[in-house]
Amino acid sequence: MSKYPIYLDYNATTPCDPQVLETMLPFFSQHFGNASSKAHAHGWHAEDAVSQAREQVASLIGADQKEIIFTSGATESVNLAIQGLAQQQTIRGKHIITVATEHKAVLDVCAHLQGQGYEITYLPVDAFGMISLALLEDSIRKDTILIAAMYANNETGVIHPVADIGRIAQKHSIPFICDATQAVGKIPVDVYADGIDMMAFSAHKMYGPKGVGALFIKKRNPLLDISPLVFGGGHERKLRSGTLNVPGIVGMGKAAELCNSMMASEAKRMGELRDYFWQEIGSIQGVKWNGQKSHSLPHVANICFNMDGGDKLIKMLSKYMSVSSGSACSSAAVEPSHVLKAMGLSDAKAHSSIRFSLGRFTTLQEISTAIEELKKALLRLS
Ligand SMILES: Cc1ncc(COP(=O)(O)O)c(C=O)c1O
């Protein structure tokens, strides 16, 4: 028997892996030192642990440990990358290219900059959630200062042609900032092979703790110049001041190490579970896959149930499983997902879409139960 509710919302957040938690615990108590205390063993111990975590995180993405800045999460990393770079580039220009289906962490920063006189080009996507590379290249102007495009979409799992975007950015000498929050730790990510200049990601999406993330900043010649957003003691190469969250950083390091060692087998296992789920659910009349299954994260299925009153289905399911709907609450109103809308879905189709995201602790038994409950709910609503 599966325990209700079954957790199928791993894209929202993941539980801490027990091995991660075990690694973190001593850093709350006996190894509590400040990583910036240079004069004593407590500080050295903390600094060593942070260095090790930096290596572990860098190794997951093919980077050098000097290229990792620890932050409070992907939202902060994205803010530091985009705003920090934009502030340094005002002489070169004020034009930014991004994609309509980005996470709000990127879209809201762009909107904020727009209010300060920057011009933003939002690339559209097709029905599968994919951008046109030709349109990206056509959108580049003399005053374009950065391209911000995500690695994999958080709602649909659609994976973007990141290496192609990187190649275009490099050809035009424009920094490429990638929000890889959903991809890192799930599929192979290599910042150099992908031509990424800055990349944001988060520990809590890869079985690490909440409240810690990283920004990769490529060592370039000349160095990418970015302004800090937070000033203080000059931590993290003067880019992110504030006492380091040592337990969190240690946890992120361990989480990165585990993802590195389990990635291939876990991606295969989850792909098989998802295929089984889709085989059972996809054959129901009117049900449609949102996005492109062949170009998506192996653990994500965003499915349109094509019905009026999709909220009833979500409500009915909530007793049995934790999933995410194709709607988002903003200012107390339930808005259809901007991602699904950008892919051409009507409000009703977006409202009756559900994201199922599997993870490390999802079992075959849970998927079988979820299929059963989903079929029962659909029958009741038909
Ligand atoms: C694609 C993407 N970017 C950014 C974020 C924000 O991450 P954090 O919660 O670490 O700030 C998320 C979290 O949902 C995400 O899915």
The ligand as an SDF file (V2000), in Angstrom:
LIG
                    3D

 16 16  0  0  0  0  0  0  0  0999 V2000
   13.5340   27.0080  -13.2530 C   0  0  0  0  0  0  0  0  0  0  0  0
   13.5740   27.5990  -11.8820 C   0  0  0  0  0  0  0  0  0  0  0  0
   14.2980   28.6980  -11.6570 N   0  0  0  0  0  0  0  0  0  0  0  0
   14.3860   29.2560  -10.4450 C   0  0  0  0  0  0  0  0  0  0  0  0
   13.7080   28.7380   -9.3660 C   0  0  0  0  0  0  0  0  0  0  0  0
   13.8340   29.3880   -8.0180 C   0  0  0  0  0  0  0  0  0  0  0  0
   14.6620   28.6090   -7.2010 O   0  0  0  0  0  0  0  0  0  0  0  0
   14.8780   28.9170   -5.6310 P   0  0  0  0  0  0  0  0  0  0  0  0
   13.6780   28.3620   -4.9550 O   0  0  0  0  0  0  0  0  0  0  0  0
   16.1150   28.1810   -5.2780 O   0  0  0  0  0  0  0  0  0  0  0  0
   15.0410   30.3750   -5.4910 O   0  0  0  0  0  0  0  0  0  0  0  0
   12.9240   27.5920   -9.5470 C   0  0  0  0  0  0  0  0  0  0  0  0
   12.1280   27.0390   -8.4320 C   0  0  0  0  0  0  0  0  0  0  0  0
   10.9920   26.6580   -8.5920 O   0  0  0  0  0  0  0  0  0  0  0  0
   12.8680   27.0040  -10.8390 C   0  0  0  0  0  0  0  0  0  0  0  0
   12.1290   25.9110  -11.0580 O   0  0  0  0  0  0  0  0  0  0  0  0
  1  2  1  0
  2  3  1  0
  2 15  2  0
  3  4  2  0
  4  5  1  0
  5  6  1  0
  5 12  2  0
  6  7  1  0
  7  8  1  0
  8  9  2  0
  8 10  1  0
  8 11  1  0
 12 13  1  0
 12 15  1  0
 13 14  2  0
 15 16  1  0
M  END
$$$$
